[in-house]
Structures are given as C-alpha cells and as structure tokens.
Amino acid sequence: MSTFFSARPHRALSKGFYKNPDFDYEVRCLLGAVAYGSAEAGEVLATVDGVGDGDHDHWFQAWHDLGSSVRAAAEQEAAAGRTVTASMAYLRAATYFAVAVNAASGLQSDDQLTSTFRLQRSSWEGFVDTTDRVVERVSIPWEHDAMPGWFLRPSTDTDPRRTLVMVNGSDGATSGLWHNGAAGALARGYNVLLFDGPGQQSMLFQRGIGFRPDWESVLTPVVDFLLGRADVDPARLAVYGISQGGYWVARALAYEHRFAAAVADPGVVDVAASWGANIPSSLLTLFRAGKKEAFDRDMSLGMKFSSTTARTWTFRARPYGEAGYFDTLTQVHRYALTADEMAGISTPLLVTDPEDEQFWPGQSEQLAAGAGGPTHLARFTAAEGANFHCQPLARQLTDARMFGWLDAVLP
C-alpha cells in the first residue's frame, strides 16, 4: 500500500496535464488556487477534459465560457442576497477569466483581449463588493497619474498592523494575488495592499501605460501612501513580489529601504534570460552584435513559421512599448540588476527557490548570494509537490514558510 501511494502521485506530477507547457502550467496554477477558494477542482478538471493539447482557440473559449457561467451564477446569488455564495463565485469567475485573458495571446487576433479583461476585472470587483472581508478601494499617487489599489484589513478595527504590499508579475491578474499570499496574510492578521503598477492589468489594458525597470519609482510612492495611514505600523511593513515581481521588488529594495522585510518569489536578476532561452543562438549573435536590421528581418521570417509564437511575442512585448523585435529585446535587457544594486539591498530578504524553475533557473541563488543584507533561500522540491515556477501546487506550503519567516523577522 505505501509503495502504491508514494509512486502514483510522483508519476502524475512529473507527467503533467498537457504536453503544451503553457497549458500544463496554467492547470497547475488553477489547482493550486483551489486551496483559497479561487477555483474549484471539479470545474477545472471538467474544463480541461474537453480541450485538446495546443488547441488555443478552444482553450480560450473554454475558460471564457466557464468564467461567464460562474459569473452569471454569482450575479444571481448576489441579487438574491446570498452574498457569501456570490463572493465565492465572483472570485472563481475572476480566476477563469484571467486564464482567458492570457489565452488571448494564442488567438488569431487580440480583438477579445480588452473585453475579456473587463469581464475579469469586473468579476474581481464583484468579489470586493460582496465579500465579508474589509476592503477599501484606494488610489495611490504616482508621478502625474495614480495607481488603482485595494487595501484589505483582517478586521474593522483601525489599530496599526503589520502590512504586506503585494507586487504582481508581468501578466498576473490582481485577483490571482488572493490565493498567492493575500488570503494567507489576512488570516494571520496582516493588512494587505494590492495594486496595479505600470504595465500591469488596468494600467496597461485601459490606460496604455507600460512597464518600468526602475520599480523604486513605483514602490516609494506606495510606501509614502501607506505611511500616511494610521492603521499601518511603519516599523512592520513588508513587500512580496511574485514571478517577474521578484525582479521589481529586488530592484526597488536597492534604493527604497523603509521595508522591514521582503520576499522574492522567486529571485529574478535578469528578466531577459527567459526571452533569450527561446531565441535561436544565431539570432542572439546578431542581436549582441547590434545588427538591428538583420535581427528584425530574421525574426520576422522565423515568426511566419509559427503564428502562435508570433502572437505570444506580441502579447509579451506589449508592456515594453516597442514595436520592433530588436528594440523590444533591447528594452527587456534594461530589466536586470547590477552587482552594486544587489549589494545595495539591506532589507532582510527571503528568496524562494523551486526545483525545476523554468523561467529564471539559478537566479534565486544568484540574488540571495548577491544581496547585501540578511537573506534566506527557501527551497521547494518536486518531492513536496512544490516544484516549478512559483510553486503553483504548493501555495499553502509557500505561505507557511513565507509567513513563518516574516513572523521571525518583523519586530
């Protein structure tokens, strides 16, 4: 019996759900979201049961349809005054629409991208309106604009508390932060701030504002905003960055030193490494030699052989604000930490290090070794079901280690 049960899960996890790595990873993320109510296992498994490997059109439509169905149920429950059921359904709908938003990159056109994002965002707002959690919509002053945010508190009292600022990745939905740390933080008595930074969600899709490599220009105004609140303890302010947020948090920490603790999940030192891993070496040679015309020409020719790759490039490149292949990749290379910037990080830092990291392998160790302050490298393994980028199937385990460390570090 023990041999049977120890062998079967390992084979299932290593084999995966799809040969297509994007589909497989998305399913893992969805199943990991079940732990905090952001998805339902049966809904996820029933949906993927009908979608073939690499069928991008059907993949998009399946998640759009599921999101629409669950959202309709949420609206019906809300109208009947059953707000607990409504809030849970709105949250799941937001999760499923978020998959459809990312899936739009595999379609023949991106005509449905904006409308799908609006459904995703309004589903999240439906959750905010119906949840019994204490949520305040906020606007964070930023340069000549403002960033939309949501300030969540574990109770109605306004005593100063530990507060966790959550920084999203390159294409993560704001609602995804709920099961990637926000729910766990609230359960442990933290305030939580969620927000859309430049290049993220509404800032990109609705305002056309792209990424910024100098993320201290984003987090410094966030800290200023929080320190103006009486319910935030200024001595117990922490920041968490997921996926590419691991770069943005690390970059900001080199210049912004008012955080008492920080988490990079995982560590990201050079964003462009994940791009270069998917570009043929002959083309990278042209790029490094500065041969823009030849690089753009050969990239354009290569994209003709795979429409899916071409659409994915367009989706990934959009937040960087450049039109050509050479200019886009040049812009992506700005998102890298220097040795001096890493050495300038004095904030106590936890860096997750999952086995089988597929986007930035080895960079968690690099960040932990290069940071100038105290660091802790938290390893996650396949044997724990916690491998792959951001430990998608082990978010409760991630929370346990992250908040255990934060409890020890925050005064």
N, C-alpha and C positions, 0 to 999 in steps of 0.2 A: 504493500500500500504506500509506504513512504517513498519508494523509488518511483512509483507511478506519478504521484502528485508532485514530486520535485522535478521530474523530467518534462512533463507536458507543458507547464507554463513557460519554461525556458524556450522550447521549440516554437511555441505560438508567438512569443515576443520577438524572437530573432527572425522568424519568417515574415511577420508583419501582416498587414491587411491588404496591401496593394504592392505591386512591383513599382508603380509610379511613386517616387519618393515624396513628392508633394502631397499626393492623396493619402499615402500611408501616414505621414507625419501629422496631417490635419486630423485624421481619425484618432490618433493617439492624444492629440491636444483636446479633442472633444470628449473622449472618455475620461481624461484627467479632470475635465471641468465638472463632471458628474458629482464629484465629492462635495462641491459647494453649491449645487443646485443650478449651475449654469447650463446644464444639458441633462438629458435623460438617456440612459444607456439603450433602452429599447428603441427610442426614436432614432438614435444614431445608427444602431446596427440594422434596423429595418430600412433606413435610407440607403446605406452603402450596399446593402444586399442587392439593390436594383441598379447599381451604377457600375459599368464596366471599367476596366483599367485604362486610364488615359482618355476616357470619353469626356472631354472638357465641357461640351455643350450640356450633356445630361447631368454632369457633376454640378454645374452652376444651377440648372433648373431644379434639381432635386433639393438643394439646400434653400433655394428661393421659395420653393413650394412649401417645404417644411416650416420655414420661418413664417410664411404667410398664414399657414394653418394654425400654428401655435399662437400667433399674434391675434388672429380672429377669436380664438378661444379666450385669450387674455382680455380682449375688449368686451366680450360677452360677460365674463366674470366680473369685470370692473363695473359694468352697467348694472349688474345685479347686486352690487355692494359687497361682493366676496373678494375683498382686496388682497387677502393672503394668497389665494389661488391665482388671482390676477397678476400679482407682482412676480410670482414664480414663473408664470407663463411668459410675461413680458421679458424677463431675464433670459429665458431659453430662446425666445424668438430673436433677441438681440445677438445671441451667440450664433445661431444658424444663419442669420442674415450676414454676419461678419464673415462667415465662410464664403457666402455667395459674393460678397464684395471682392475678396481676394481671388475668387474663381473667375471673376470678370476678365482677369488678365489673359485667360486662355480662350476667350471668345473671339469671333471674327472682328468685332468692333467693341468699343467701350461705351456704346450708347446707353447701356443699362447700369453703368457704374454709379453715376450720380443718384439715380432714382433708388437703387438698391441701398446705397449708403444712407439716404434719407430714411428709408424703412428701418435700417439698423439703428440709426441714432434715435429715431422717434420711439422705437421699442425700448431702448435704454431709458429714455425719458419717461416712458410709461412705467417702467420699474421704479424710477425715482419718485414718481407721483403716487404710487400705490404701496410701496414698501413701508413696513413699520420702523425701519431704520431712520435715524435722524440725518437728513441730507439737506444741505444748503447749496443752492447754485451760486457760484461766485464768478467774478470777473477779475482777472489778475492783470494789472497794468504792465504793459511790455512795450518798450520803445514808443512808437507812435500808434500803437494798437493795444489790444487786450487779448488775453488768452482765456477761453471759457474753462471753467473748472467746477468741481463738486467737492464740497467739504463735508465729510462724514464724521459723526461722533458716535461713540458707543452708548451714550445716554443723553438725557436732556439737560443735565447739569452742565454748567459752564466753567467748572474747575480747570485750571491749566493741566494739560495732559501731555504724555508722550505723543508725538505726531510723526506719521510716516508719509513722506512725499513719494509718490509713485510715478516713475518715468517710463513711458511706453517704448516699444521698439519701432522699427521702421514702418510696419504696416499693421500693427496690432490694434484691435478695436478697444475703445475705452472700456466697454463692458467686459472685455477679457481680463482686465486688471482685477475684477471682482474675485474670480477664482484663482488668480495668480498673486494673491497676497492681501488684497483689501479685506475680504471676509475674515481671513485669519487674524489680521491686525485688529479689527473691530472686536472680535471675540476675546482678544487679550487686552482690551482696554485702551487701544490706541485711537487717536484721531487719524483720519486718512484724507489726504488731498490727491484727487485725480484731476488731470488737466490735459488739454490738447496743446502740445508745443508746436513750433513751426515745422511744417511738413507732415504733421500728424492729423488724421481724421478731418474734422471740420476746418481746421486751418488750411489744409491742402485742398479738400474737395469742394469747399464752399467759398473760401477766400483766396485760393490760389497762392498761398504762402508756402515756400519750400523749406527744406532742411537748413540748419545752421551747424557748422562744425564747432563753433565757439559756444558750447552749451552753457558756459558760465553766464553768458548774456541772457540766458533763459532762467537758470536756477537762482541767480542772485535776486532778480525781481520777485521770484517765488518766495524766497526766504524773507525779503523785505515785507511782502504781503502777510506772511504768517506771523512774523514778529509783531505785527500791529494788532494781533488778536489776543484777547485776554484768556481765551481757552487753550492757548498753545504755550507749553513750557519751553522757553527759549534754550534751556540747558539740555533738553531731551528731544532734539529734532534729528530725525533720521531720513535717509533717502534711499530708495530702491530703484534700480534700473534693470528692466528685463530685455533680453535679446540685444538688439543694437543699442538699447538704453544702457547697456553695460559700458559702451564707449562714451555716451553722452555724460553719464554720471562721473566716470573717471576723469574725463576732460574737465568738467566743471570743478571737481574737487581740487584740481591743481591750482585753482585761483580763488575758489569760494570755500572758506574754512570755518563757516559757522555751523556746519552739521556736526553733531556729536558722534554719528556712526553712519556707515554707508554699506550698501550691498550691491554688488555687480553680479547679475545672473544671466550669462556668465561674464567673465572678463573679456573685453574686446579692446585690442590695442591698435589694430589696423583693419578698418572696415573693408578696404579694397581687396583684402586677401580672399574673401568669399566670392568676389567677382572674378578675380584672376584665375581661381581654380576651375572656372567654367569657360575660359577663353583659351583657344589653342596657343601653344608656346610660340609658334611662328608669328601669330598676330601680336602677342605680347612683346616680341622682339621689335616689331615695327613701332609699337606704342612707346616703348622705352627709348627708342632712337628718335622719338619726336616726329615720326613721319605721318603726320595727320592725314594727308590726302590718301596715302596708300592704306592706312589703317581703316579709315572710313569706307574706302572702296571695297576692301576685302571683307570687312564685317558685313557690309550691305549684301555682298554676294552670298556669304555664308547664311545670312538670315533667310534668304529665299528658299533654302532647303528645309527650313522648319518654321512654319508660320507660328507655331506655339511658342518657340523660343523667341521669335521676333516680338510677339505680343507681350511675353513676360518681360523682355528687356524694356519695352515701352512703359510697362506698369512700374517696374523697379526704378527706372530712370526719372519718371515724372517728378518726384520730390526734389531732385537735384537741379531742376530748372534749366538743363542744357538740351539742345536739340540733337547735335551730332554724337556719334559713338566716341570719338576721341575726346571731345570736350566733356562729355558725361563722365568718362572714366578718369579724366584729369580732375574733375570736381570731386569724385569719390575718394581719390587719393589724398584729399585735404583732411579726410576724417581719420587721422592717425595721431597717436600720442608719441611725443618725443621722449627720450630718456629723461630729460630735465623736467618735463611735465609730470611724468610718473614719479620722479623723485620729489616733486613738489606736493604730492598727496600726503598730508599729515593726518587726515581723518582716519580713525580705525575703520578697517575695510574687510568685509567678508566677500570672498570671491567663490562662486560655485564652479565646480569643475566636473561636468558629467562625462562619463565614459561614452565614446562614440560621438562626441561633439562633431557635427557635420559641417558647420559653417566657419567656425574660427578655432580649429583644433590647436591646442598648445598655448593659446593666448591667455587663458586664465592663469596658468602658471607664470607666464611672462609678466602679467600685470601684478600678480602677488609678489613676485620677486623684485620688481622694479619700484613698487610703491614705497614712498619714504616713511610712511607711518606704520603702525602695527597692522599686520594682515593675518587673515585666517583663510586657508584654502579648504573649502568644503567639498570633498569628493563624493560623487554619486556613481553607482555602479549598475551594470546590467543585472547582476545577481540580485539586486534590490528592486529590479524593475524600474530603475531610476536613470537609465542611460538616455542618450540623445539630448539635443539642444533644449535647454531649459527644463529638463526632466518632466516631459509632458504627462507621463503616467504616474508621477510621484509628487504631486503638488502638496499633499498633506505632509509628506516627509520633508519636502523643501521648507514648508512653513515651520515645522518642528525644529529644524536645525537653524533656520534663519532667526526665528524669534527667541530661541534658546540663547543664541549668541548675542542678540540685541539686549536681552534681559541682563546679560552679564556685563555688557559694555556701557549701556546708558546709565548715568548716575542715579 
